[in-house]
């Protein structure tokens, strides 16, 4: 399940409600939730406003990358 869909359902919103509030089409939201269209940053920002979350939460790979420790630090 996509992060966007999970957050939308937890917020108790339908696709039409979220799409309208975020200013994107239902078709586009559906494709994003199904993984058929990549989530673009501007859309993530608008969706996050409605879902009341940080936009980075909508990008699981980015969140994981941010958790990874960087390589050794050389002085």
C-alpha positions as CSV (number, residue, x, y, z in Angstrom):
1,X,0.0,0.0,0.0
2,X,1.3,3.5,-0.8
3,X,2.1,5.9,2.0
4,X,-0.2,8.5,0.5
5,X,-3.1,6.0,0.5
6,X,-2.3,4.9,4.0
7,X,-2.2,8.5,5.3
8,X,-5.4,9.4,3.4
9,X,-7.3,6.5,4.8
10,X,-6.0,7.2,8.4
11,X,-7.2,10.8,7.9
12,X,-10.7,9.5,6.9
13,X,-10.6,11.1,3.5
14,X,-11.8,9.7,0.2
15,X,-9.7,10.2,-3.0
16,X,-12.1,12.9,-4.2
17,X,-11.8,14.9,-1.0
18,X,-8.0,14.7,-0.8
19,X,-7.6,15.5,-4.5
20,X,-9.9,18.5,-4.4
21,X,-8.3,19.8,-1.2
22,X,-4.8,19.4,-2.6
23,X,-5.6,20.8,-6.0
24,X,-4.8,17.7,-8.0
25,X,-7.1,15.5,-10.1
26,X,-8.5,12.3,-8.7
27,X,-7.0,10.5,-11.7
28,X,-3.5,11.7,-10.8
29,X,-4.0,10.9,-7.1
30,X,-5.2,7.4,-8.0
31,X,-2.1,6.8,-10.2
32,X,0.2,8.1,-7.4
33,X,-1.5,5.7,-4.9
34,X,-1.2,2.8,-7.3
35,X,2.5,3.6,-8.0
36,X,1.8,4.3,-11.6
37,X,2.9,7.9,-11.4
38,X,5.8,9.2,-9.4
39,X,4.9,11.7,-6.7
40,X,6.4,15.0,-7.6
41,X,7.6,17.5,-4.9
42,X,5.0,20.2,-5.5
43,X,2.2,17.6,-5.3
44,X,3.7,16.1,-2.1
45,X,3.8,19.6,-0.5
46,X,0.1,20.1,-1.2
47,X,-0.9,16.6,-0.2
48,X,1.1,17.0,3.1
49,X,-0.7,20.2,3.9
50,X,-4.0,18.5,3.7
51,X,-2.8,15.3,5.4
52,X,-1.0,17.4,8.1
53,X,2.3,15.7,7.8
54,X,5.8,16.5,6.7
55,X,6.2,16.1,2.9
56,X,9.2,13.9,3.3
57,X,6.9,11.3,5.0
58,X,5.3,10.7,1.6
59,X,8.7,9.6,0.1
60,X,9.6,6.3,2.0
61,X,12.9,5.9,0.2
62,X,13.9,9.4,1.2
63,X,12.9,8.8,4.8
64,X,15.0,5.6,4.8
65,X,18.0,7.3,3.2
66,X,17.8,10.0,5.9
67,X,18.0,7.4,8.6
68,X,21.1,5.8,7.2
69,X,24.3,6.7,8.9
70,X,26.8,8.3,6.6
71,X,30.2,6.8,6.1
72,X,33.1,7.2,8.5
73,X,34.2,10.8,9.2
74,X,37.8,11.4,8.6
75,X,39.6,14.2,10.5
